[in-house]
């Protein structure tokens, strides 16, 4: 640290009024200490003093901090508390939970809060959901149910999202019944959440029932229902619903066509998918993105049109995210393995290895070689994985029993009931042999 920087920090320590603080802050920025955590914490701590500080100055300063540390977050909370502004303390706290990408840090903030209102609970549950911590979101929801705080629409929307990803149908049904019992209006947000949850949990009939009962539907709602049908393998109904959407005068967006291409893919209707791509570009003037090209590669590949799929990959726009191109090459590789096209599979695997450090390409190619009787090549691929430090990611599954989500990783022995589980599996194996 330079002498000027050291002097800036010393000035911050000696500040006795707001004027001196602002001068020291300006000097800190000039010295390149505008983002220094110590300097920022000192500034906020000074502003937290109700005798000579400035809460508005502190809040304005905090809002411009892109990555606030836990210490800085706590200091800002203290500023509100010392100034007796409880309402804004809670509001700021909720906002801070949303801004913290580290869920562990957010949980620490949540646990330290002396007052936990609906906003704070909602912020924490939403934070877990947005960071794909769905199991933790459900656990937090159960804790909330033990308090006298009533969940609101935002909480229910987050939990329905978690239920959809975990397959926690019973919790989703409970929320649906609760909404009916309380005679709460089925808003677009909640209705779409219920449709998505039922569809992803495999209950398309209930998803369609909720969809039909909704007083109004936007494009997101239509997308959720069409997607549900497509993912569950009912591509024909998905395409039918898309045509109904057009008749209803709802303009599809880029997500709609990703869903439609998925439906065409699952139904194996290659020509229909090409027609839809033409409609997207020339009727709705939607510029194809890397996701659309990836879907088309998957559609063509599954239909056995491998050379055409390669041409589509070559047409893909340059993306700053290598995973976009990797998805397309992975789809092609998978199809090459299914169709036994070894030469093209080798080219796809080579390209994929350049784009990502993942076991999928090696495993698929090794399996293809083994199926073709090229066992030496299969061994070579496995040795290559080992030499390059690429390891196969173990499979993972989860099941919800009596409100508790149990996760299992292939080969694990950490579950407390693992011995009983293996005994039951052995019994099932013996019954299947009979």
C-alpha positions, 0 to 999 in steps of 0.5 A: 500500500502506498504512503498516500493510501495509508494517509487516506485510511488514517484520515478516515480514522480521524474524521469527527464530522460529516464534512471531514468524512466526505473530504476523506472519502473523496481523497480515498477515491483519488487514491484508488481506495473507493472499493477498499472494504476497510474504507467502506466499512469505516465510512458506513460505521461513521454514518451509523452514528445518529449524533453526527452521521448521515443515514441517507449518505450511508445508504447512497454509498451502500447502494453503489457497492457492487459486492458487499462483504458480510462485514459491510452488510452488517454495518449497514444494518447497524446504521438503520438500527441505531437510527431507530428506523425499523421499517427501513431496517427490514426493507434494507435487510430484504434487499441485501439478502437479494443482493448477496450471491453467497447463500451462506452469507445471506443465511448468516444475515438471516439468522442474525436478524432480531426481527423476521417479517414476511419480507425477510423470510421471502428474501431468504427463500427466494435467494435459495431458489434463485441459487438452485438450492431447492432443498434448502428453500423447502426446509426454510418454508417449513420453518416459516410455517412454524411461525405466525408469519403468513406466506405471501404470493412471492413466497408461494411462487418461490416454493412452487419453483422449488417443488417443480425442480425437486418433484415435491408434488405433495407440497405443491398440492398443499399450496394449491389447496391453501390458495383455494381454502383462503379464496385467494385469486389465482394471479398470473404468477401463481397460476403459472407456478402451479402449471409448471409445478404440476407439469414437471411433477408429471401431472399434466391433467392438473396442469391443464385444469389450472391453465383452463381455469385461469381468467387471463393468460400471458405468453409466460403462462402459455409457454409453461403449459406448452413446455410441460406437454413437450417435456412429458413427451406429448409433442403433438398436444404441445404443437396443438396448444401453440396453434391455439395460442396463435388463434388467441392472439398471444404473440410468441416470444423466443422462449416459446420457440425453444419450447416448440423445437423441444416438442418437435424433437420429442415427437420426431417431427423434423419437417415441422420443426424446420417450418417453425424455425421459418415462422419464427424468423419470417413471421414473428421476426425473432432473431435465432439465438444459440439456444434455438440453433442448439435445439435444431441441432438436437432435432436434426441429429435425433432424426438422423440428419447428422450432416445437416446438423453439422451445417447448423452448428457452423451457422451458429452466431459467435457467443461469449459463452462456450457452453452454448456451442458445447450444448450443440456439439454434445447433442450431435455427439449423442446422436452419432453414438445412437446412430453408430456414426463413429467418424463424425462422433470422433470429430464432435468429441474432439471439438467438445473437448476443446470447449469444456472439461467434462466427462460426457464426451469421453464416456459417450465415445468410449461407449460407442467404441465398446458397442462397435467392438473397438475395445482398445479404443474404448480403453484408450478413451478411459486412459485419456480421461485419467491422464487429463484429470477428467472424472465422471460426475456421479449420478444423483437423485432425490426423493421426498418422504414425509416432507423430507427430501433425501438425496442419493449420489451413486456409490455413496454410503453417508445416508443414515439408513443406507444399510436398510436401503441396501437390504430392501434393494437386495429383497427386491432383486430376489423378487425380480429374479423369481 
